[in-house]
């Protein structure tokens, strides 16, 4: 499995950090995790064909994580003429969000492809078959919005966890247990804690309690560039810590 960081940033506009999005590749199979503004351009820069992506998973409906969904639906229909179905997954109320997007905002005259929408709840588990390969994806509630969730992806005895936005909680520790890679939001440095988000020391505590192998700190507000967040995190976690950058590739 390989993760490409398409967006390591936040709602704060930045040249070097796009808003949240991650590309998961398992052999030739490609899955998106969140699609904040600019995701399509990041895919183009990474030489990824949007038509090769059939599954997109959303953690919550804040614009810096979902805004490019409308653009993806639109360009697949009018710019690329997609034929295969597009499968969308999200938390509770995602179906309502999608219906408003399609019926009241986009209002396409006709779609060249089908769109399947599935809501993932707390402790949901699905199996996706791609080229005879089975991928298991689990969800658990996260401590951010009322319905936000985190994901765990398992394949071939390897596991990746993507937190989305979250505060410290037993749930993120639970779903991250013994993961090979934990992609964890780290919005602010230790001295600027904000409710609903993590700081480096709490990221380290989660990684230690979950016994994960490799930790990626991402979803970084500008304040994080002013301090050594890796050093702050390492006081709580003695494993491998990576500070995310756009277009960074991480293999598992």
Secondary structure, DSSP 8 states (H G I E B T S, - for coil): -EEEEEE---SS--SS--SSEEEEEETTEEEEEEE-TTHHHHHHHTT--GGGEEEEE-S---HHHHTTHHHHHHHHHHTS---S-EEEEESTTHHHHHHHIIIIII--S--SS-EEEEE--TT-EEEEEETTEEEEEEEEE-SSSSS-EEEEEEETTEEEEE--S--S-HHHHHHHTT-SEEEEE--B-GGG--TTS-BHHHHHHHHHHHT-SEEEEES--GGGGGS-HHHHHHTT--SEEEE--TT-EEE-
